[in-house]
Amino acid sequence: MHFQRNDIIGPYTVAFPHKQGAYAETYRVKDASGKSRFLKLIDYNRLERNQVDDDGSVIEIEIAKDLQHHNLCRFIDSDSLIIGGSQYEWFTTEFVSGETLAQKIARDEDVSVYEVKTIASTILSALSYLHSRPRPIIHNEITIQNVMLNLAGGLSDLKLIDFGHARFLNQTPSKPRLDELNPFYLAPERFSGVCSVQSDIYSVGALMYHSLYHKLPWHIDVSQIDNRDVIGRILDERDKELALPPLDLFEFDEQLTNIIAKALCYDADGRFKSAEEFSKALSGEITVERQSTKRRILSQPSKSVGADIPMAQKKEGEGFDAIAGMEDLKQQMREEVLEPLHNQEEYRRYGVTIPNGMLLYGPPGCGKTFFAKHFAEEAGFNFMCITPATLKSRYVNATQENIAKMFKEAEENAPTIIFIDEFNELVPNRDGDVHEMSRSAVNEMLAQMDRTGEKGVFVIGATNYPNTIDPAILRAGRLDKKYYVGVPDKEARAAIFKLYLTKRPYDFGLDYVALADLTENYVSADIQLIINRASLSALHKKSKITMELLREAIANTRPSLDIAELHKYEQIRNEMNGEQTPSKKRPRVGF
């Protein structure tokens, strides 16, 4: 903890250092009038990229500013400070004197049905407010630890706290970190990086189950399971029907078990449609029929099962001019891809094959998605941006139908570029330990990708793990071209700094070459983060973005990839190019 009792943070005096977490510290503080407040001190340099908005603002603080509900802590103020050369952001909210629901459950032998219903209904009131904001907010971490019971009032005065993992609904989804979140409270789709109103509803169902049964739903001991296998084991367990045995509690009845089962349904569309509907069920306004919690397996899915495939739309923009560096790759694209696509008749006359697609692979954060979008602008074609979550389904045949639907949309609006991010998740190697539905999805992709170039459809797949893709997808006639998008070189890094700073209030004495020298092995996403941090510092100081601020941001930003990871990707690149990895000589022993 950086501060102790009686230390000063902004206009506040520390009364009690509370807790130190992965990226933040919390304190009980007093303001100038002696009133207690809750203060959260955030280490800006420890934040994940998805915790920071495009303008460099901390999302948790932006959300806190927007909250005005009786069951959510009221925002007071915020500011930044420098500690040991590192940037920190802090904000304060009202202080709640009480205990968490976890503490109450540990203290009380039993929590009554009335108490559980009241707590759940109150949480749902707060969620209804969050989900209906002009920019809807998903809490993403509803647990018994994040429900604060106000000892000065009743259960309806509780506060839903800790928005550290909360996100605006329109933000790009991200996969949860299991070292920071309790996986047994997470809805199945959260493991794929999807969050929604229904994922919060699932967590409320898990909270009710935990409070009543004193155990988590579908709980298994994961301490002896490899981290890579934890999610799979948890989801396999949820393929079993949820145990809801009767409890010797007053008011515990079949209707309550039906409500919990619906909230904990594997499929999101089987859960309550809204927090308000969930609340009406708890109050008895609507009756809930008993349903299975297991994921539904249908041979012929209904129309509602199909995914909403994004429409093919023409992208307007600067094209390759918006991409800093990557000159060799851009020239290669012009010659090998754009030229054939724009002159298909001429290429057919000479019997030259029209390319069907390409694979962009390399380390995360190097600009694969960014490149693909600007490639579509350069080509002047319609563009479809697809994620595996859009296409994949737990229903039998539904994923195949979604893939077919995607290609049909592309063909009807040809010429069209289909961009599929995290391509390896959609078409995993069938020789590995994959589910039969994944094998069927690969087969469908193979069938659909035959001669797509001749139909005016070009597929771009992006991945960090090309070696996990089914080899048949990468053979000639499918993804014909494979391009490595690696860590930007010195020239590219200087260009990235210049490009990202152009539209900001920067000091005209910036030395882009010197900045490039300081950021060897930094990926483009790292550089963008550096610029955002320097921009935020300049904003607080009401100054221009200077070399000093940029150097400070660089010093406080570690590269996303270490040397070992970079070597791993170089090895993958060699393998993709059909090159042999040089064997290491056995070290000599002795002198």
Secondary structure, 3 states (H helix, E strand, C coil): CCCCCCCEECCEEEEEEEEECCCEEEEEEECCCCCEEEEEEEEHHHCCHHHECCCCCEHHHHHHHCCCCCCECCEEEEEEEEECCEEEEEEEEECCCEEEHHHHHHHCCCCCHHHHHHHHHHHHHHHHHHHCCCCCEECCCCCHHHEEEECCCCHHHCEECCCCCCEECCCCCCCCCCCCCCHHHCCHHHHHCCCCHHHHHHHHHHHHHHHHHCCCCCCCCCCCCCHHHHHHHHHHHCCCCCCCCCCCCCCCCHHHHHHHHHHCCCCHHHCCCCHHHHHHHHHCCCCCCCCCCCCCCCCCCCHHHCCCCCCCEECCCCHHHHCCCCHHHHHHHHHHHHHHHHCHHHHHHCCCCCCCEEEEECCCCCCHHHHHHHHHHHHCCEEEEECHHHHCCCCCCHHHHHHHHHHHHHHHCCCEEEEECCHHHHCECCCCCCCHHHHHHHHHHHHHCCCCHHHCEEEEEEECCHHHECHHHHCCCCCCEEEECCCCCHHHHHHHHHHHHCCCCECCCCCHHHHHHHCCCCCHHHHHHHHHHHHHHHHHHCCCECHHHHHHHHHCCCCCCCHHHHHHHHHHHHHHCCCCCCCCCCCCCCC
